[in-house]
Structures are given as structure tokens and as C-alpha cells.
Amino acid sequence: MSERWSRLAVATEALLLAFPVTYLAVFALAADMLSLTAPAVPIYERAQAIVYALPIIPLAAGWILIARFVISGSPALRSSSNVLWVLSFSGAIIVLVSIFIGFWSRRRAFGDPASLWPWILSYFRELSVGMPAIIPLIHLTLERRFRVFSNNHRRVP
């Protein structure tokens, strides 16, 4: 696939897959922050705010990588900071952990229903909604890795 078509594909993936996930994450965090302004907030509401804040920075790092690739192409993607890549992959790890927690917690009962753990586990299960945002990240990773190797083989002495 040419780089032009690849940039168009990443832009489409970003709009159709990553944008709705980002929208949900930002507005869930905003709604949760508004609920924290009420007096006497229960502990599980505070835990929800912490869990919902987890994917915001990885999503921002992913959007920076998407913008760099769509605007400037693969040279800008290859020159991106490793910190952006680590932050983006931490978001993918959060999503995969949330999927694992979702499967694992459905098979086990966690003690007292009045404790904090069932609430935290249910909030982590909600983070599995971010699974579609992994697809543009995989595409960007493949672009970064294989576009470099394909360019090296085409050089003529």
C-alpha cells in the first residue's frame, strides 16, 4: 500500500474508531469530575474518577502520533519520541488488562459486595470499550516498522 493510501486509512481509522473512544473517555471523565463536586462523595465514586482518568494520557499520545503520520507521513512517525509510543502502548495495555479483568472477575466472586473491589473491577471492565482504538495504533506501529525496512531495500547504489 502506498504511503498516501496508508495515511488516508489511518485518518479513516482515527475518525471511525479512535474518535468515538476518545469522546467516551473524555466525557465520562468530565461527568465523573462533575459528580465529585457534590458533598460527601462515596469512596467508590472517587475510585471511578481515578480509573476513568487512566486512558486520557495514552489517548492524547495516540492522537499526536496519528496527527504526525497523517500530516507529515512516515518520516515524522519514525522521528516521534519513544515516550509517545510508550504512552500509547500503555493505553493498549490498559484495555487488554480491562478485558482480562472482565473475563476473570465474572468467574470469581469477590467477598463482600459492600467493599470497594467489586466497584473497581466493574470500572475496569468499562475500559474495554477502548478496544477499537488499538487498531490505529497497530497500523501506526506497522507503518513505523515496515516502511523503514521497505525503504532500505529500494535504495539503488
C-alpha positions as CSV (number, residue, x, y, z in Angstrom):
1,M,0.0,0.0,0.0
2,S,1.4,3.4,-0.9
3,E,2.0,5.9,1.9
4,R,-0.7,8.2,0.6
5,W,-3.3,5.4,0.9
6,S,-1.9,4.4,4.2
7,R,-2.3,7.9,5.6
8,L,-5.9,8.0,4.3
9,A,-6.5,4.6,6.0
10,V,-5.1,5.8,9.3
11,A,-7.2,9.0,9.1
12,T,-10.3,7.0,8.5
13,E,-9.5,4.6,11.3
14,A,-8.9,7.5,13.6
15,L,-12.3,9.1,12.8
16,L,-14.3,5.9,12.9
17,L,-12.6,4.0,15.7
18,A,-10.4,6.3,17.9
19,F,-12.6,9.4,17.9
20,P,-15.7,7.7,19.5
21,V,-13.5,6.0,22.1
22,T,-11.8,9.4,22.9
23,Y,-15.2,11.0,23.0
24,L,-16.5,8.5,25.5
25,A,-13.4,8.7,27.7
26,V,-13.3,12.5,27.8
27,F,-17.0,12.9,28.6
28,A,-17.1,10.0,31.1
29,L,-14.2,11.7,32.9
30,A,-15.9,15.1,32.7
31,A,-19.1,13.7,34.0
32,D,-17.3,11.9,36.8
33,M,-15.4,15.0,37.8
34,L,-18.7,16.9,38.0
35,S,-20.1,14.3,40.3
36,L,-17.1,14.7,42.6
37,T,-18.1,18.3,43.3
38,A,-21.1,17.0,45.3
39,P,-20.7,16.9,49.1
40,A,-20.0,13.6,50.8
41,V,-18.9,11.6,47.7
42,P,-18.7,7.9,48.4
43,I,-15.3,6.2,48.1
44,Y,-16.4,4.2,45.0
45,E,-17.1,7.4,43.1
46,R,-13.6,8.6,43.8
47,A,-12.2,5.2,42.6
48,Q,-14.3,5.7,39.4
49,A,-12.6,9.0,38.8
50,I,-9.2,7.5,39.1
51,V,-10.0,4.6,36.8
52,Y,-11.6,6.9,34.2
53,A,-8.6,9.2,34.2
54,L,-6.2,6.3,33.2
55,P,-6.8,6.3,29.4
56,I,-6.8,10.1,28.9
57,I,-3.0,10.5,28.5
58,P,-2.5,7.4,26.3
59,L,-5.3,8.6,24.0
60,A,-3.7,12.0,23.7
61,A,-0.3,10.4,22.9
62,G,-2.1,8.2,20.3
63,W,-3.7,11.3,18.7
64,I,-0.4,13.0,18.5
65,L,1.1,10.0,16.6
66,I,-2.0,9.9,14.3
67,A,-1.7,13.6,13.5
68,R,2.0,13.4,12.9
69,F,1.6,10.5,10.4
70,V,-1.5,11.9,8.6
71,I,0.0,15.3,8.2
72,S,3.7,14.6,7.6
73,G,4.0,10.9,6.7
74,S,6.2,8.1,7.9
75,P,9.4,10.2,8.4
76,A,7.5,12.2,11.1
77,L,6.3,9.0,12.6
78,R,9.8,7.5,12.8
79,S,11.1,10.6,14.4
80,S,8.4,10.6,17.1
81,S,9.6,10.4,20.6
82,N,9.7,6.9,22.2
83,V,7.7,8.5,25.1
84,L,4.7,8.9,22.8
85,W,5.0,5.3,21.8
86,V,5.3,4.0,25.4
87,L,2.3,6.1,26.5
88,S,0.2,4.9,23.5
89,F,1.1,1.3,24.2
90,S,0.3,1.8,27.9
91,G,-3.2,2.6,26.8
92,A,-3.4,-0.6,24.8
93,I,-2.1,-2.5,27.8
94,I,-4.9,-0.8,30.0
95,V,-7.5,-2.0,27.5
96,L,-6.1,-5.6,27.4
97,V,-5.9,-5.7,31.2
98,S,-9.5,-4.5,31.4
99,I,-10.6,-7.2,29.1
100,F,-8.7,-9.8,31.2
101,I,-10.3,-8.4,34.4
102,G,-13.7,-8.6,32.7
103,F,-13.4,-12.3,32.0
104,W,-11.6,-13.1,35.2
105,S,-14.0,-11.2,37.6
106,R,-17.1,-12.7,36.0
107,R,-15.9,-16.2,37.0
108,R,-15.0,-15.3,40.6
109,A,-16.9,-13.7,43.5
110,F,-15.0,-11.1,45.5
111,G,-16.2,-11.3,49.0
112,D,-18.4,-8.5,50.4
113,P,-20.4,-6.7,47.9
114,A,-20.2,-3.5,50.0
115,S,-16.4,-3.4,49.6
116,L,-14.6,-1.3,47.1
117,W,-13.1,-4.1,44.9
118,P,-16.3,-5.1,43.0
119,W,-16.7,-1.4,42.1
120,I,-13.2,-1.0,40.9
121,L,-13.4,-4.2,38.8
122,S,-16.6,-3.1,37.2
123,Y,-15.0,0.3,36.3
124,F,-12.0,-1.5,34.7
125,R,-14.4,-3.7,32.7
126,E,-15.9,-0.5,31.3
127,L,-12.4,0.5,29.9
128,S,-12.6,-2.5,27.5
129,V,-14.7,-0.1,25.3
130,G,-11.3,1.3,24.2
131,M,-10.6,-1.9,22.1
132,P,-11.3,-0.2,18.7
133,A,-8.6,2.4,19.4
134,I,-6.0,-0.3,19.3
135,I,-6.5,-0.8,15.5
136,P,-5.0,2.6,14.5
137,L,-2.1,2.0,17.0
138,I,-1.4,-1.3,15.3
139,H,-1.5,0.4,11.9
140,L,0.9,3.1,13.0
141,T,3.3,0.5,14.5
142,L,3.3,-1.5,11.3
143,E,4.0,1.7,9.4
144,R,6.9,2.7,11.6
145,R,8.5,-0.8,11.4
146,F,7.9,-1.9,7.9
147,R,8.1,1.4,6.0
148,V,11.7,1.8,7.2
149,F,12.7,-1.7,6.0
150,S,11.0,-1.3,2.7
151,N,12.7,2.0,2.0
152,N,16.1,0.5,2.8
153,H,15.6,-2.3,0.2
154,R,14.7,0.1,-2.6
155,R,17.8,2.2,-2.5
156,V,20.0,1.7,-5.5
157,P,23.7,2.3,-5.3
